């Protein structure tokens, strides 16, 4: 009886002659690409920024997620805390031109210097607004339940202009 692995010249063939079907090759290729993508994404998981419909979400490994809304969705109340006529109107107009969603300007009690209050999650907006109006970073404070202007406690950012904020173009 002869061995079916022997060739016609009496030698046993060397190596495998198995050839996978095209379906097996494609499956292996898809698995390889998918796993490569997964491992590349998971190695970049430290920090990621995603923009969806104008909102930016930043996630840092081991910290909380912060959502940054577009300026037009941040409600900003500007109040005049000085005796300088038209100060709140000027800055309300400037912030509107800069793309912020401003409310009708109001007057507040007098303050010795500009204060920019913000509700939780809007510190980034308060920082940007301080920069745009020329207020120092020390002017930025969390609202923490205060009511510096009537009916403004739910506004995202409340700017109370003091005498240290001059009108500049």
C-alpha positions in Angstrom: 0.0 0.0 0.0 1.4 3.4 -0.8 1.3 6.5 1.3 -0.9 9.2 -0.2 1.7 11.8 0.7 4.3 10.4 -1.5 4.9 12.0 -4.8 5.1 10.1 -8.0 8.9 10.2 -7.9 9.0 8.6 -4.5 9.7 11.7 -2.4 7.4 13.1 0.3 6.5 16.7 -0.4 8.0 19.3 1.9 5.8 22.1 3.5 2.1 22.6 3.7 0.0 23.1 0.6 -3.0 24.4 2.5 -4.4 27.6 1.0 -7.1 29.3 3.0 -10.2 30.5 1.2 -10.7 34.2 0.4 -13.3 34.4 3.1 -10.8 33.3 5.7 -8.2 35.8 4.4 -10.7 38.7 4.5 -11.8 37.7 8.1 -8.2 37.7 9.3 -7.5 41.0 7.6 -10.7 42.6 9.1 -9.7 41.4 12.6 -6.2 42.7 12.2 -7.3 46.2 11.1 -10.0 46.3 13.8 -7.6 45.3 16.6 -5.0 47.7 15.3 -7.5 50.5 15.4 -8.7 49.5 18.9 -5.2 49.5 20.3 -4.2 52.8 18.7 -7.3 54.5 20.0 -6.8 53.0 23.5 -3.2 54.2 23.6 -4.4 57.8 22.9 -7.0 57.6 25.6 -5.2 60.1 27.9 -6.8 63.2 26.5 -9.3 63.6 23.7 -11.3 66.5 22.3 -14.4 65.9 20.3 -16.5 68.6 18.6 -20.2 67.9 18.1 -22.7 70.5 16.8 -20.5 73.4 18.0 -19.9 72.0 21.5 -16.5 70.8 22.5 -16.0 68.0 25.1 -12.6 67.5 26.6 -11.9 64.4 28.7 -8.6 63.9 30.5 -7.7 60.6 32.0 -8.6 60.5 35.7 -10.6 63.8 35.6 -14.1 65.0 34.9 -15.5 65.8 31.5 -15.9 69.5 30.6 -18.2 70.7 27.9 -17.4 73.9 26.1 -20.5 75.4 24.5 -20.2 77.8 21.5 -20.3 81.4 22.5 -23.8 81.9 21.1 -25.1 79.5 23.6 -23.5 81.1 26.7 -25.8 83.6 28.4 -23.9 86.7 29.5 -25.4 89.4 31.7 -23.5 92.7 31.8 -24.2 95.1 34.6 -22.9 98.6 35.2 -21.5 98.9 38.7 -20.3 102.5 38.2 -21.7 105.9 37.7 -20.2 105.9 34.1 -23.2 106.3 31.8 -23.4 103.7 28.9 -20.6 101.4 30.2 -22.8 98.3 30.4 -24.3 99.1 27.0 -20.9 99.4 25.4 -19.6 96.1 26.7 -22.9 94.3 26.0 -22.5 95.4 22.4 -18.8 94.4 22.3 -19.6 90.9 23.6 -22.5 90.5 21.2 -20.2 91.4 18.3 -17.7 88.8 19.7 -20.4 86.2 19.4 -21.7 85.8 23.0 -25.4 85.5 23.8 -25.8 88.7 25.8 -28.9 89.8 27.7 -30.2 93.3 28.1 -27.7 95.4 30.1 -28.7 96.4 33.6 -27.3 98.5 36.5 -26.1 96.9 39.7 -24.9 98.3 43.1 -21.6 100.1 42.8 -18.4 98.0 42.9 -14.8 99.0 43.5 -13.6 96.9 40.5 -14.9 94.7 37.8 -16.1 91.2 38.9 -16.9 88.4 36.5 -19.0 85.7 38.1 -19.7 82.3 36.5 -21.9 79.4 37.2 -20.4 75.9 37.3 -19.0 74.8 34.0 -18.6 78.3 32.6 -15.2 79.2 34.0 -13.7 79.0 30.5 -16.3 81.5 29.2 -15.6 83.9 32.2 -11.8 83.7 31.4 -12.4 84.5 27.7 -14.7 87.4 28.5 -12.2 88.8 31.0 -9.6 88.8 28.3 -11.9 90.4 25.8 -12.9 93.3 28.1 -9.5 93.8 29.5 -10.3 92.6 33.1 -7.6 90.9 35.2 -7.9 87.1 35.9 -8.3 88.0 39.5 -11.7 89.5 38.6 -13.1 86.0 37.8 -15.1 84.3 40.6 -17.5 81.4 40.9 -21.1 82.6 41.5 -21.6 80.1 44.4 -25.2 81.0 44.9 -24.7 84.7 45.1 -27.2 87.1 43.5 -25.1 90.1 42.4 -27.8 91.2 39.9 -31.5 90.6 40.3 -32.9 87.6 38.3 -29.4 86.7 36.9 -28.5 83.8 39.2 -29.2 81.3 36.4 -27.2 83.2 33.8 -24.0 81.5 32.7 -21.7 84.5 33.2 -22.4 87.8 35.0 -20.1 90.7 34.4 -20.3 93.6 36.9 -18.3 96.5 35.5 -16.3 98.5 37.9 -14.5 101.9 37.5 -11.3 100.0 36.5 -12.8 98.9 33.2 -12.4 101.7 30.8 -14.1 101.9 27.4 -11.7 100.8 24.8 -12.3 99.7 21.2 
